[in-house]
Amino acid sequence: MLAGGLGTRMREETEYRPKPMVEIGGKPILWHIMKVFASYGHTDFVICAGYKAESIQDYFFNFGPKNMDFTITLGSQESAIFHGSHEEFGWTVTVAQTGIDTPTGGRLKKVEKYLGGESFLCTYGDGLAPVDLDALVTSHRESKKIASMTVTKPVSRFGVVNFDENRTVTAFREKPMTENFVNIGYFVFDSGIFGFLNDHSVLEEDALTSVAAAKSLNAFVHKGFWQPMDTYRESLIFNELWNSGKAPWKIWS
């Protein structure tokens, strides 16, 4: 998971923590993304950390004390007894420091050693969508390509005004769906992707462009909800959806 960017457009939050640790309903967006993956049985995670990586490291290293009641004999950390259980206790999480200024492709290259030479899922640490990961993996396997990218038609940020040749307004359309597809992450990569990466690669501009030129990039279409968290306002939208009980990405019980 790519979670190392500076998040400069969210300075209200990212001055103190990395964007993947900005909370929705009291949990980092990173946790919400991982819950989507875990819902499909994917519970072995590698997190490409960078900016304020210590926040991510601390969260997972101390996941039990941060999320559960516990009893401990002071001075003996090994004596800790946690009360209750969490599904997340079965997850395996590797937090890798990939550098503050490293581009996305470079971050991925730096964690190659943790991925075992097999196909793997990958996404960004700042966007949520209830992507059908089983269908995505099936689409990738059937394509026999090096990489698969999930795409969707996003909703426009602005309402649309239609008018005729006399400039008489004929209709308003409030934030319609756009005509073009965009990359929303949720990739599947074969190990061959690393042949297109180096420490200075931008995943989207360098590696994926080259893979596409080689006719080895598969597009998987997602038709449901997708929302990135690029601004403070978008973080408020996520929290409003969560607090209303209508979060479209919450596919777990």
C-alpha positions as CSV (number, residue, x, y, z in Angstrom):
1,M,0.0,0.0,0.0
2,L,1.4,3.4,-1.0
3,A,1.3,5.6,2.1
4,G,4.3,7.9,2.0
5,G,3.2,11.1,0.3
6,L,3.3,14.6,1.9
7,G,-0.4,15.3,1.6
8,T,0.3,19.0,1.0
9,R,-3.3,19.8,0.1
10,M,-4.5,18.7,3.6
11,R,-2.2,20.8,5.8
12,E,-5.0,21.1,8.4
13,E,-4.4,17.4,9.1
14,T,-1.1,16.4,7.6
15,E,1.0,18.9,9.5
16,Y,0.8,16.5,12.4
17,R,0.3,13.1,10.7
18,P,0.6,11.4,7.3
19,K,-2.6,11.5,5.2
20,P,-3.3,7.7,5.5
21,M,-3.6,8.3,9.3
22,V,-6.3,10.9,9.0
23,E,-9.3,9.5,10.8
24,I,-12.7,8.5,9.7
25,G,-15.0,7.6,12.6
26,G,-12.0,7.4,14.9
27,K,-10.0,5.1,12.7
28,P,-7.3,6.0,10.2
29,I,-8.4,5.8,6.5
30,L,-5.6,3.3,6.2
31,W,-7.5,1.0,8.5
32,H,-10.7,1.4,6.4
33,I,-8.8,0.5,3.2
34,M,-7.3,-2.6,4.9
35,K,-10.7,-3.7,6.1
36,V,-12.0,-3.7,2.5
37,F,-9.0,-5.9,1.5
38,A,-9.5,-8.2,4.6
39,S,-13.2,-8.6,3.6
40,Y,-11.9,-10.5,0.5
41,G,-9.4,-12.6,2.6
42,H,-6.3,-10.4,1.9
43,T,-4.7,-9.9,5.3
44,D,-1.0,-9.8,4.5
45,F,-0.1,-6.1,4.1
46,V,3.1,-4.2,3.1
47,I,2.8,-0.5,3.8
48,C,5.2,1.9,1.9
49,A,5.6,4.6,4.5
50,G,7.5,7.9,4.1
51,Y,6.4,11.2,5.4
52,K,5.9,11.0,9.2
53,A,6.3,7.2,9.0
54,E,6.7,7.0,12.8
55,S,2.9,7.6,13.1
56,I,2.1,4.5,11.0
57,Q,4.8,2.5,12.7
58,D,3.5,3.4,16.2
59,Y,-0.1,2.7,15.3
60,F,0.6,-0.9,14.1
61,F,3.3,-1.7,16.6
62,N,1.0,-0.7,19.4
63,F,-2.3,-1.8,17.8
64,G,-3.4,-3.8,20.8
65,P,-3.0,-1.1,23.5
66,K,-4.5,1.5,21.2
67,N,-7.6,-0.5,20.5
68,M,-8.3,-2.8,23.4
69,D,-8.6,-2.8,27.2
70,F,-5.5,-4.5,28.7
71,T,-3.9,-5.4,32.0
72,I,-0.1,-5.0,32.4
73,T,2.5,-5.3,35.2
74,L,4.4,-2.1,34.9
75,G,7.9,-2.6,33.9
76,S,7.1,-5.9,32.1
77,Q,5.6,-5.3,28.6
78,E,5.5,-9.1,28.1
79,S,3.0,-9.4,30.8
80,A,0.3,-7.5,28.9
81,I,-3.1,-9.3,28.7
82,F,-5.6,-8.0,26.2
83,H,-9.3,-8.3,27.0
84,G,-11.4,-9.4,24.1
85,S,-10.3,-9.9,20.5
86,H,-10.1,-8.1,17.1
87,E,-10.3,-9.5,13.6
88,E,-7.2,-7.4,12.9
89,F,-5.1,-9.6,15.2
90,G,-4.8,-12.1,12.4
91,W,-3.4,-9.6,10.0
92,T,0.3,-9.5,9.1
93,V,1.6,-5.9,8.6
94,T,5.0,-4.9,7.3
95,V,5.7,-1.2,7.6
96,A,8.6,-0.2,5.3
97,Q,10.3,3.2,5.5
98,T,10.7,4.0,1.8
99,G,11.9,7.6,2.1
100,I,10.2,11.0,2.4
101,D,10.7,12.2,-1.2
102,T,10.6,8.8,-3.0
103,P,8.1,8.8,-5.9
104,T,5.4,6.1,-6.0
105,G,7.2,3.7,-8.3
106,G,10.4,4.0,-6.3
107,R,8.4,3.1,-3.1
108,L,7.1,0.0,-4.7
109,K,10.6,-1.0,-5.9
110,K,11.9,-0.6,-2.4
111,V,9.5,-3.2,-1.0
112,E,10.1,-5.8,-3.8
113,K,12.0,-8.0,-1.2
114,Y,8.8,-8.3,0.9
115,L,6.5,-9.5,-1.9
116,G,7.9,-13.0,-2.6
117,G,8.0,-12.9,-6.4
118,E,4.2,-13.4,-6.7
119,S,1.3,-11.4,-8.0
120,F,0.1,-8.8,-5.5
121,L,-2.6,-6.2,-5.0
122,C,-1.6,-2.6,-4.6
123,T,-3.5,0.6,-3.8
124,Y,-3.1,4.2,-2.6
125,G,-3.5,5.0,1.1
126,D,-5.9,7.9,0.6
127,G,-9.0,6.7,-1.3
128,L,-11.9,4.4,-0.6
129,A,-14.0,2.2,-2.9
130,P,-15.9,-1.1,-2.4
131,V,-14.0,-2.6,-5.3
132,D,-14.9,-6.3,-6.0
133,L,-11.3,-7.6,-5.5
134,D,-12.3,-11.2,-6.4
135,A,-13.5,-9.9,-9.8
136,L,-10.4,-7.7,-10.2
137,V,-8.0,-10.7,-9.6
138,T,-10.0,-12.8,-12.0
139,S,-9.9,-10.1,-14.6
140,H,-6.2,-9.8,-14.2
141,R,-5.6,-13.6,-14.5
142,E,-7.7,-13.9,-17.6
143,S,-6.0,-10.9,-19.2
144,K,-2.5,-12.6,-18.9
145,K,-1.0,-9.1,-18.6
146,I,1.7,-7.7,-16.3
147,A,-0.6,-5.2,-14.6
148,S,-4.3,-4.5,-14.0
149,M,-5.6,-1.0,-13.1
150,T,-9.1,-0.3,-11.7
151,V,-10.8,2.6,-13.4
152,T,-14.1,4.4,-13.0
153,K,-16.1,7.4,-14.3
154,P,-16.0,9.9,-11.4
155,V,-18.7,12.3,-10.5
156,S,-17.9,15.9,-11.6
157,R,-16.9,18.2,-8.8
158,F,-19.2,20.9,-10.3
159,G,-22.7,21.1,-11.5
160,V,-23.2,21.5,-15.3
161,V,-25.2,24.2,-17.0
162,N,-26.7,23.6,-20.5
163,F,-27.8,26.5,-22.7
164,D,-28.9,27.0,-26.3
165,E,-27.5,29.1,-29.2
166,N,-29.3,32.1,-27.8
167,R,-27.5,31.6,-24.5
168,T,-30.8,30.7,-22.8
169,V,-30.2,28.3,-20.0
170,T,-32.1,25.0,-20.7
171,A,-31.0,22.8,-17.8
172,F,-29.0,22.3,-14.8
173,R,-27.3,19.0,-13.9
174,E,-25.9,18.7,-10.4
175,K,-22.5,17.0,-10.4
176,P,-23.1,14.5,-13.3
177,M,-20.8,11.6,-14.0
178,T,-18.0,12.5,-16.3
179,E,-17.4,10.8,-19.6
180,N,-13.8,9.8,-19.1
181,F,-12.4,7.0,-17.0
182,V,-9.8,7.7,-14.3
183,N,-7.3,5.5,-12.4
184,I,-8.4,4.9,-8.9
185,G,-5.6,2.5,-7.9
186,Y,-6.6,-1.0,-6.7
187,F,-4.0,-2.6,-9.0
188,V,-2.9,-6.2,-9.5
189,F,0.8,-6.5,-10.5
190,D,2.8,-9.5,-11.6
191,S,6.4,-9.6,-10.5
192,G,7.3,-8.4,-14.0
193,I,6.3,-4.9,-13.0
194,F,9.6,-4.5,-11.2
195,G,11.4,-4.6,-14.6
196,F,9.7,-1.3,-15.3
197,L,10.6,0.3,-11.9
198,N,13.7,2.0,-10.4
199,D,14.2,4.1,-7.3
200,H,13.2,7.3,-9.1
201,S,10.1,6.0,-11.0
202,V,6.8,7.6,-10.8
203,L,4.4,4.6,-11.0
204,E,1.8,6.4,-13.0
205,E,4.0,8.4,-15.4
206,D,6.9,6.0,-16.0
207,A,6.1,2.4,-15.2
208,L,2.4,2.2,-16.2
209,T,2.9,4.3,-19.3
210,S,5.6,1.8,-20.4
211,V,3.5,-1.2,-19.5
212,A,0.6,0.2,-21.5
213,A,2.9,0.9,-24.5
214,A,3.8,-2.8,-24.3
215,K,0.1,-3.7,-24.4
216,S,0.4,-5.3,-21.0
217,L,-1.9,-3.1,-18.9
218,N,-5.4,-4.4,-18.2
219,A,-8.3,-2.1,-17.3
220,F,-10.9,-3.3,-14.7
221,V,-14.0,-1.2,-14.5
222,H,-15.5,-0.3,-11.1
223,K,-19.0,1.2,-11.4
224,G,-19.7,2.0,-7.7
225,F,-18.6,4.5,-5.1
226,W,-15.1,6.0,-5.2
227,Q,-13.9,9.0,-3.3
228,P,-10.3,10.2,-2.8
229,M,-9.3,12.2,0.2
230,D,-7.2,15.0,-1.2
231,T,-8.6,17.9,0.8
232,Y,-9.8,18.6,4.3
233,R,-13.3,19.0,2.9
234,E,-13.2,15.5,1.5
235,S,-12.2,14.1,4.9
236,L,-15.4,15.8,6.3
237,I,-17.4,14.0,3.6
238,F,-16.0,10.7,4.6
239,N,-16.8,11.3,8.3
240,E,-20.4,12.5,7.4
241,L,-21.0,9.3,5.5
242,W,-19.5,7.1,8.3
243,N,-21.5,8.8,11.0
244,S,-24.7,8.6,9.1
245,G,-24.3,4.8,8.8
246,K,-24.3,5.0,5.0
247,A,-20.6,4.5,4.2
248,P,-20.6,2.8,0.8
249,W,-17.2,1.2,1.4
250,K,-18.2,-0.6,4.6
251,I,-18.7,-4.0,3.2
252,W,-17.7,-5.8,6.4
253,S,-20.2,-6.6,9.2
